[in-house]
């Protein structure tokens, strides 16, 4: 765990937009996370049968007020399908597809406010984007994880060119998967000769409700920057159309999860992080995990956050949480191997499947901040994970977590794929914040995050204060200081915060200020 020290103004104490970040590093030497998402065409020898087409062909286009030419690069799918007789059904009304614009030159662009009201659920082509380097790339598609041979029926997005006009459409396909595995259906292949941004269609379903895209002004500093302008939906929410079992209707997709709000514990705090490692970096056994989780329950916490599936965390922590009446915040951790290295964890979680214990799933922990993936790659991975979890019976909330400055930069990309907003906030890494002001600082950062994706609940998934090390300006470590900082944080935002962490982490390097091993705070309770 290292940290990023960001320049902040004194106004940060009152909740300014400055951000301090604390990065949590994990040890993944105990289980392999190197699995790859395979193209269904390449891996399973399945046949694809197109049965229906729903949704009006749509052009992805928007014109900002600035008088400049806006262009979109829409790539053409190379997936081979057998098309039967089909008709295109017009949409009953425009839909609130997130607006994607390529701003060709630096400058200030203003996008007008728009309101759309839907009276019925509609599935259409949305849009996503990816920055591609020279070479051949596979983008988009609908991913499903199956545990046995089965047939899935799902919509996927594709594009077609007629008389030079490129349109996108939704195609419903039946896919036979002969064995357990991960299948991607309807992916798009593009060959790039230079680094560029590709925009490609994705199936998106919208529930009935009123959707609002507020007027947005964006300052563009680079050539051909992609800008996403999502809608907010007080009475309905867009959801990525997942692949589904054969028993499900191809036009049906679940509405946004609506899990009960987390319960605050007797400690005054909602949750605390837990890593099942010894000080030497090995894995704790099931009996040691049981002792720890029993102690956490006795201290009055309502939930435990774990970061990944390694060290049999799901099985051992899950069994103890079930025994002692605790909920779990589970994670898909993206390390230096990137998203491909995290995919095995998705399979692990689906196979485990104890959804009654799961309060939330956090997909990525500071993955963008650490350079493990781009915002667009994380967006697409979250969508795939949500589809896999929903297909396995999970109906709860999914999100990711980043420092505030990353959320401010990339919130427009992430807002439409997360069910709640998550941030990691550490007052200690702001040199102007003493332990007595830590609670005010965390609450100020929380309030800023609330404005990034209006209408979405916000949770702080890591916050804490070290007990040993060197001072960072006004921020000094110590047992008394930790007690003061955490007491203030609980008073300010205890029901929306995950404290870091249950014990000190002797397996980590000391890091700057020598504090990285000393965030354990379980002894306060």
VEXSERO-88009 format. One record per residue (C-alpha): residue number from 0; x, y, z. Coordinates in steps of 0.5 Angstrom, whole numbers, always signed. Example, Ala and Ser with C-alpha at 12.3 -4.5 7.8 and 13.67 -1.06 7.14 Angstrom:
- 0/+25/-9/+16
- 1/+27/-2/+14
// end
This chain:
- 0/+0/+0/+0
- 1/+3/+7/-2
- 2/+0/+13/-3
- 3/-1/+19/-7
- 4/+0/+26/-4
- 5/-4/+31/-8
- 6/-3/+39/-7
- 7/-9/+41/-3
- 8/-12/+48/-1
- 9/-13/+49/+6
- 10/-21/+50/+4
- 11/-20/+42/+4
- 12/-22/+42/+11
- 13/-29/+45/+9
- 14/-30/+40/+4
- 15/-26/+43/-2
- 16/-25/+39/-9
- 17/-18/+37/-7
- 18/-17/+30/-6
- 19/-12/+26/-2
- 20/-11/+18/-3
- 21/-9/+12/+0
- 22/-7/+6/-4
- 23/-8/-1/-2
- 24/-3/-6/-4
- 25/-5/-14/-4
- 26/-1/-20/-4
- 27/-3/-25/-9
- 28/+2/-30/-9
- 29/-3/-36/-6
- 30/-7/-37/-12
- 31/-7/-35/-20
- 32/-12/-30/-22
- 33/-9/-31/-30
- 34/-15/-33/-34
- 35/-17/-30/-40
- 36/-24/-28/-43
- 37/-25/-33/-49
- 38/-28/-31/-55
- 39/-34/-36/-56
- 40/-33/-37/-63
- 41/-26/-39/-62
- 42/-27/-44/-55
- 43/-33/-48/-55
- 44/-35/-49/-63
- 45/-42/-47/-61
- 46/-47/-45/-67
- 47/-50/-38/-66
- 48/-58/-38/-69
- 49/-61/-31/-70
- 50/-68/-31/-68
- 51/-71/-24/-67
- 52/-68/-17/-68
- 53/-71/-11/-63
- 54/-70/-4/-62
- 55/-70/+1/-68
- 56/-63/+2/-71
- 57/-60/+8/-68
- 58/-54/+13/-70
- 59/-49/+15/-65
- 60/-49/+22/-66
- 61/-49/+29/-62
- 62/-48/+36/-63
- 63/-45/+41/-58
- 64/-46/+48/-58
- 65/-39/+49/-60
- 66/-39/+50/-68
- 67/-34/+44/-69
- 68/-35/+38/-73
- 69/-36/+32/-69
- 70/-34/+25/-71
- 71/-35/+18/-69
- 72/-31/+12/-71
- 73/-36/+6/-71
- 74/-33/-1/-72
- 75/-36/-6/-76
- 76/-37/-13/-72
- 77/-34/-19/-75
- 78/-38/-24/-72
- 79/-41/-29/-76
- 80/-48/-30/-75
- 81/-54/-34/-79
- 82/-60/-29/-80
- 83/-67/-31/-81
- 84/-73/-27/-83
- 85/-73/-22/-78
- 86/-76/-15/-77
- 87/-74/-8/-74
- 88/-79/-6/-69
- 89/-79/+2/-68
- 90/-78/+4/-61
- 91/-84/+8/-58
- 92/-80/+14/-56
- 93/-73/+16/-56
- 94/-69/+13/-50
- 95/-63/+16/-45
- 96/-57/+13/-48
- 97/-51/+16/-45
- 98/-49/+21/-50
- 99/-42/+20/-53
- 100/-38/+25/-57
- 101/-31/+26/-60
- 102/-29/+33/-59
- 103/-24/+34/-65
- 104/-20/+40/-62
- 105/-19/+43/-55
- 106/-24/+48/-52
- 107/-30/+49/-48
- 108/-36/+45/-50
- 109/-43/+46/-47
- 110/-48/+40/-48
- 111/-55/+42/-47
- 112/-60/+39/-42
- 113/-65/+34/-44
- 114/-71/+30/-41
- 115/-74/+24/-43
- 116/-79/+20/-40
- 117/-81/+13/-42
- 118/-87/+9/-41
- 119/-85/+2/-42
- 120/-78/-2/-41
- 121/-74/-1/-48
- 122/-68/-5/-50
- 123/-63/-1/-55
- 124/-56/+0/-57
- 125/-52/+4/-52
- 126/-45/+6/-54
- 127/-38/+5/-50
- 128/-31/+7/-52
- 129/-24/+4/-52
- 130/-17/+7/-54
- 131/-14/+2/-58
- 132/-6/+1/-60
- 133/-4/-1/-67
- 134/-6/-8/-68
- 135/-13/-12/-68
- 136/-17/-12/-62
- 137/-24/-15/-59
- 138/-29/-10/-56
- 139/-36/-11/-53
- 140/-40/-17/-53
- 141/-44/-20/-48
- 142/-40/-24/-43
- 143/-43/-30/-39
- 144/-40/-35/-34
- 145/-44/-42/-34
- 146/-42/-48/-29
- 147/-45/-53/-34
- 148/-47/-54/-41
- 149/-53/-50/-43
- 150/-56/-46/-48
- 151/-57/-38/-47
- 152/-61/-33/-50
- 153/-59/-26/-50
- 154/-59/-19/-54
- 155/-53/-17/-57
- 156/-51/-10/-61
- 157/-48/-10/-68
- 158/-47/-5/-73
- 159/-49/-5/-81
- 160/-47/-1/-87
- 161/-52/+1/-92
- 162/-51/+5/-98
- 163/-45/+8/-93
- 164/-49/+10/-87
- 165/-47/+6/-81
- 166/-53/+4/-76
- 167/-53/+0/-70
- 168/-58/-5/-68
- 169/-60/-10/-63
- 170/-60/-18/-65
- 171/-63/-23/-60
- 172/-59/-30/-61
- 173/-59/-37/-58
- 174/-52/-40/-56
- 175/-51/-47/-54
- 176/-45/-47/-49
- 177/-43/-55/-49
- 178/-39/-54/-42
- 179/-37/-50/-36
- 180/-33/-44/-38
- 181/-33/-36/-40
- 182/-37/-34/-47
- 183/-37/-28/-50
- 184/-42/-27/-55
- 185/-43/-22/-61
- 186/-36/-19/-59
- 187/-33/-13/-64
- 188/-26/-14/-68
- 189/-23/-8/-70
- 190/-16/-7/-73
- 191/-12/+0/-72
- 192/-7/+2/-76
- 193/-5/+8/-70
- 194/-7/+9/-63
- 195/-14/+12/-64
- 196/-21/+12/-60
- 197/-26/+7/-62
- 198/-34/+7/-60
- 199/-38/+1/-61
- 200/-45/-1/-59
- 201/-47/-5/-53
- 202/-54/-7/-51
- 203/-57/-3/-46
- 204/-64/-3/-43
- 205/-68/+3/-40
- 206/-74/+2/-34
- 207/-80/+6/-34
- 208/-78/+13/-31
- 209/-76/+20/-33
- 210/-69/+21/-35
- 211/-65/+28/-34
- 212/-59/+30/-37
- 213/-57/+36/-34
- 214/-53/+42/-38
- 215/-46/+40/-38
- 216/-40/+44/-40
- 217/-33/+40/-41
- 218/-26/+43/-42
- 219/-22/+39/-47
- 220/-15/+39/-47
- 221/-13/+34/-52
- 222/-15/+33/-59
- 223/-20/+28/-60
- 224/-22/+27/-53
- 225/-28/+22/-52
- 226/-34/+25/-47
- 227/-39/+21/-44
- 228/-46/+25/-42
- 229/-50/+20/-38
- 230/-57/+21/-36
- 231/-59/+21/-29
- 232/-66/+17/-27
- 233/-70/+19/-21
- 234/-75/+14/-23
- 235/-72/+9/-27
- 236/-65/+7/-29
- 237/-61/+4/-35
- 238/-58/-3/-34
- 239/-53/-7/-39
- 240/-57/-13/-42
- 241/-54/-19/-39
- 242/-54/-26/-42
- 243/-59/-30/-39
- 244/-61/-38/-39
- 245/-66/-40/-44
- 246/-72/-40/-39
- 247/-71/-32/-39
- 248/-74/-28/-45
- 249/-69/-25/-49
- 250/-72/-18/-48
- 251/-72/-18/-41
- 252/-67/-15/-37
- 253/-67/-14/-29
- 254/-68/-7/-27
- 255/-62/-3/-22
- 256/-61/-7/-16
- 257/-65/-4/-10
- 258/-61/-8/-4
- 259/-63/-5/+3
- 260/-58/+0/+6
- 261/-53/-3/+10
- 262/-54/-3/+18
- 263/-50/+1/+22
- 264/-46/-4/+28
- 265/-46/-3/+35
- 266/-39/+0/+35
- 267/-42/+6/+31
- 268/-39/+4/+25
- 269/-41/+0/+19
- 270/-36/-4/+17
- 271/-28/-6/+17
- 272/-23/-9/+12
- 273/-20/-15/+13
- 274/-14/-19/+10
- 275/-13/-26/+11
- 276/-5/-26/+11
- 277/+0/-27/+17
- 278/+5/-22/+18
- 279/+10/-26/+14
- 280/+5/-26/+8
- 281/+3/-33/+8
- 282/-5/-35/+9
- 283/-8/-35/+15
- 284/-12/-42/+16
- 285/-19/-43/+17
- 286/-18/-43/+25
- 287/-15/-37/+25
- 288/-20/-33/+21
- 289/-25/-36/+25
- 290/-22/-32/+31
- 291/-21/-26/+28
- 292/-28/-26/+25
- 293/-31/-27/+32
- 294/-27/-22/+35
- 295/-30/-17/+30
- 296/-37/-19/+31
- 297/-36/-18/+38
- 298/-33/-11/+37
- 299/-40/-9/+34
- 300/-39/-9/+27
- 301/-44/-10/+22
- 302/-40/-12/+16
- 303/-33/-14/+14
- 304/-30/-12/+7
- 305/-25/-17/+4
- 306/-21/-15/-3
- 307/-21/-21/-7
- 308/-22/-29/-7
- 309/-15/-31/-5
- 310/-13/-35/+1
- 311/-20/-38/+1
- 312/-22/-32/+3
- 313/-29/-33/+1
- 314/-30/-40/+4
- 315/-26/-38/+11
- 316/-29/-31/+12
- 317/-36/-33/+9
- 318/-37/-39/+14
- 319/-35/-35/+20
- 320/-39/-29/+18
- 321/-45/-33/+17
- 322/-44/-36/+24
- 323/-43/-30/+27
- 324/-49/-26/+23
- 325/-44/-21/+19
- 326/-45/-19/+12
- 327/-39/-19/+7
- 328/-37/-13/+2
- 329/-33/-18/-3
- 330/-28/-16/-8
- 331/-25/-17/-15
- 332/-18/-14/-14
- 333/-15/-12/-21
- 334/-7/-12/-20
- 335/-1/-11/-24
- 336/-4/-17/-29
- 337/-10/-12/-31
- 338/-17/-14/-32
- 339/-15/-21/-35
- 340/-12/-23/-29
- 341/-18/-21/-25
- 342/-23/-26/-29
- 343/-21/-32/-25
- 344/-24/-28/-19
- 345/-31/-27/-22
- 346/-31/-35/-23
- 347/-29/-36/-16
- 348/-35/-32/-14
- 349/-40/-35/-18
- 350/-38/-42/-16
- 351/-38/-40/-9
- 352/-45/-36/-9
- 353/-47/-35/-2
- 354/-51/-29/-4
- 355/-55/-28/+2
- 356/-48/-26/+6
- 357/-46/-21/+1
- 358/-48/-14/+2
- 359/-44/-11/-4
- 360/-39/-13/-9
- 361/-33/-8/-10
- 362/-30/-9/-17
- 363/-23/-6/-17
- 364/-20/-2/-12
- 365/-16/+4/-14
- 366/-15/+0/-21
- 367/-15/+7/-25
- 368/-11/+11/-20
- 369/-5/+5/-20
- 370/-5/+5/-28
- 371/-8/-2/-28
- 372/-13/-1/-33
- 373/-17/+5/-36
- 374/-23/+8/-34
- 375/-27/+5/-40
- 376/-24/-2/-39
- 377/-26/-2/-32
- 378/-33/+1/-34
- 379/-34/-5/-39
- 380/-31/-10/-34
- 381/-36/-8/-29
- 382/-41/-9/-34
- 383/-39/-16/-35
- 384/-38/-18/-28
- 385/-45/-15/-26
- 386/-48/-19/-32
- 387/-44/-26/-29
- 388/-47/-25/-22
- 389/-54/-23/-24
- 390/-54/-29/-28
- 391/-52/-33/-22
- 392/-57/-30/-18
- 393/-54/-24/-15
- 394/-59/-18/-14
- 395/-55/-14/-10
- 396/-51/-8/-11
- 397/-44/-7/-15
- 398/-39/-1/-15
- 399/-32/+0/-15
- 400/-28/+5/-11
- 401/-22/+10/-13
- 402/-19/+17/-10
- 403/-23/+23/-11
- 404/-19/+26/-16
- 405/-20/+20/-20
- 406/-27/+20/-19
- 407/-28/+27/-21
- 408/-24/+26/-28
- 409/-28/+19/-30
- 410/-34/+20/-26
- 411/-38/+21/-33
- 412/-35/+14/-35
- 413/-37/+10/-29
- 414/-43/+13/-27
- 415/-48/+9/-31
- 416/-44/+2/-29
- 417/-44/+3/-22
- 418/-50/+2/-17
- 419/-47/+6/-12
- 420/-41/+11/-11
- 421/-35/+9/-8
- 422/-29/+13/-5
- 423/-22/+11/-1
- 424/-21/+17/+3
- 425/-15/+18/+8
- 426/-14/+25/+12
- 427/-7/+23/+14
- 428/-4/+24/+7
- 429/-7/+31/+7
- 430/-1/+35/+11
- 431/-6/+40/+13
- 432/-11/+36/+17
- 433/-9/+34/+24
- 434/-13/+28/+27
- 435/-18/+33/+30
- 436/-20/+35/+24
- 437/-20/+28/+20
- 438/-28/+27/+21
- 439/-29/+34/+18
- 440/-24/+32/+12
- 441/-27/+25/+10
- 442/-35/+28/+11
- 443/-32/+34/+6
- 444/-30/+29/+1
- 445/-36/+25/+2
- 446/-40/+31/+0
- 447/-36/+32/-6
- 448/-37/+25/-9
- 449/-44/+26/-8
- 450/-44/+31/-13
- 451/-41/+27/-19
- 452/-46/+22/-20
- 453/-53/+25/-18
- 454/-58/+21/-15
- 455/-53/+15/-13
- 456/-51/+13/-6
- 457/-44/+14/-3
- 458/-40/+10/+1
- 459/-33/+11/+3
- 460/-29/+4/+3
- 461/-23/+5/+6
- 462/-21/+11/+11
- 463/-17/+10/+17
- 464/-11/+13/+21
- 465/-4/+10/+23
- 466/-1/+9/+30
- 467/+6/+9/+28
- 468/+11/+13/+23
- 469/+13/+20/+22
- 470/+9/+26/+21
- 471/+6/+29/+15
- 472/+6/+36/+16
- 473/+0/+37/+21
- 474/-2/+30/+21
- 475/+2/+26/+26
- 476/+1/+18/+27
- 477/+0/+15/+34
- 478/-5/+11/+38
- 479/-9/+17/+41
- 480/-9/+21/+34
- 481/-12/+15/+31
- 482/-17/+14/+37
- 483/-19/+22/+35
- 484/-19/+21/+28
- 485/-23/+15/+28
- 486/-28/+17/+33
- 487/-29/+24/+29
- 488/-30/+20/+22
- 489/-35/+15/+26
- 490/-39/+21/+28
- 491/-39/+24/+22
- 492/-40/+19/+17
- 493/-40/+12/+21
- 494/-46/+9/+17
- 495/-43/+10/+10
- 496/-35/+8/+12
- 497/-31/+2/+12
- 498/-25/+3/+17
- 499/-18/+1/+15
- 500/-16/-4/+18
- 501/-18/-9/+23
- 502/-10/-11/+25
- 503/-3/-8/+23
- 504/+0/-11/+16
- 505/+7/-13/+18
- 506/+7/-16/+11
- 507/+7/-10/+8
- 508/+13/-5/+7
- 509/+14/+1/+11
- 510/+13/+6/+5
- 511/+13/+14/+6
- 512/+13/+16/+13
- 513/+13/+9/+15
- 514/+6/+8/+16
- 515/+4/+3/+12
- 516/+4/-3/+17
- 517/+0/+1/+22
- 518/-7/+2/+20
- 519/-10/-3/+25
- 520/-15/+0/+29
- 521/-19/-6/+32
- 522/-16/-5/+38
- 523/-20/+1/+39
- 524/-27/-3/+40
// end
